[in-house]
Amino acid sequence: MSERLKQKTAVVTGAGSGIGSAIASLFARQGARVALLDLTAETTEPLAAQLRQQTGQPCIACVADVTQPEQVAAGVRQVEDAFGHIDILINCAGVNVFRDALALTEDEWQRCINVNLQGPYNLIRSVLPGMLKRQYGNIVNVASVHGHKIIPGAFPYPVAKHGLIGLTRSLGVEYASQGIRINSISPGLIMTPAAEAWLASCPDPAAERQRQQNLLPCKRIGEPDEVAYTALFLASDEARFINATDIVIDGGRSQVYHD
Ligand code: NAD
């Protein structure tokens, strides 16, 4: 087994499901000590136990709501106490909020912005002091193709994801001279519990799944591990000259102008 993250410590938010679980698992298999952060420990604790057993890495579950700065700060303290310091932050927690703009409630708007944009910022603010002290830190924000292109009917999710790419570029430049790299990745449709839930909400889920596959030049939907490997590259020192940028992971879909 290669150990591309040997002796690194990582915090992965949204590690209880989908892409976050895949990233946390891959990072542990690649030699990292991983803190799996999510709203509850319901799925992160069993996954952390499984990873400890399979990889020998001292992985832990960490409970925090990323929208709550005090909970985030307490979670980061818990991880620093357990691991000594944090080398890598993966901001993966996110929610789909797809509404008609005029029907959207104030609470739905706030939830979308708070989880998808304020949350990553809360995490970055909490881990940065420790990273700056050591002049070392790699941060990867999980944005979306919705941060580059607009899909009608998906408002206001793209607003938050455009903001997250802006946050990545802006803070990536601010701290570049102090050993910190901040990048983002933008998945297209990836088959996770959130994507399954969205498909299930469509009038004809099977037809919509087929339509989504047909939209992709590669004619298949992406897998969480395919996102995890990109996060691994960016979080590793292999990517040490890559900063303040975004990698799209969508099988080429966003390059298509017309079908
Ligand atoms: P998912 O719903 O399967 O997992 C998201 C996880 O985030 C869940 O475990 C959830 O509990 C956690 N979470 C949500 N709100 C939280 C909060 N306030 N505090 C802490 N944890 C919270 O979703 P997924 O499909 O794996 O998506 C992961 C990330 O990838 C999200 O940021 C999403 O926007 C992004 N993304 C997903 C796709 C896709 O097609 N699946 C495409 C592009 C981008």
Boltz pocket constraint, residues with backbone or C-beta under 6 A from the ligand:
constraints:
  - pocket:
      binder: B
      contacts: [[A, 13], [A, 14], [A, 15], [A, 16], [A, 17], [A, 18], [A, 19], [A, 20], [A, 37], [A, 38], [A, 39], [A, 64], [A, 65], [A, 66], [A, 67], [A, 91], [A, 92], [A, 93], [A, 94], [A, 95], [A, 96], [A, 115], [A, 119], [A, 142], [A, 143], [A, 144], [A, 145], [A, 186], [A, 187], [A, 188], [A, 189], [A, 190], [A, 191], [A, 192], [A, 193], [A, 194], [A, 195]]
      max_distance: 6.0
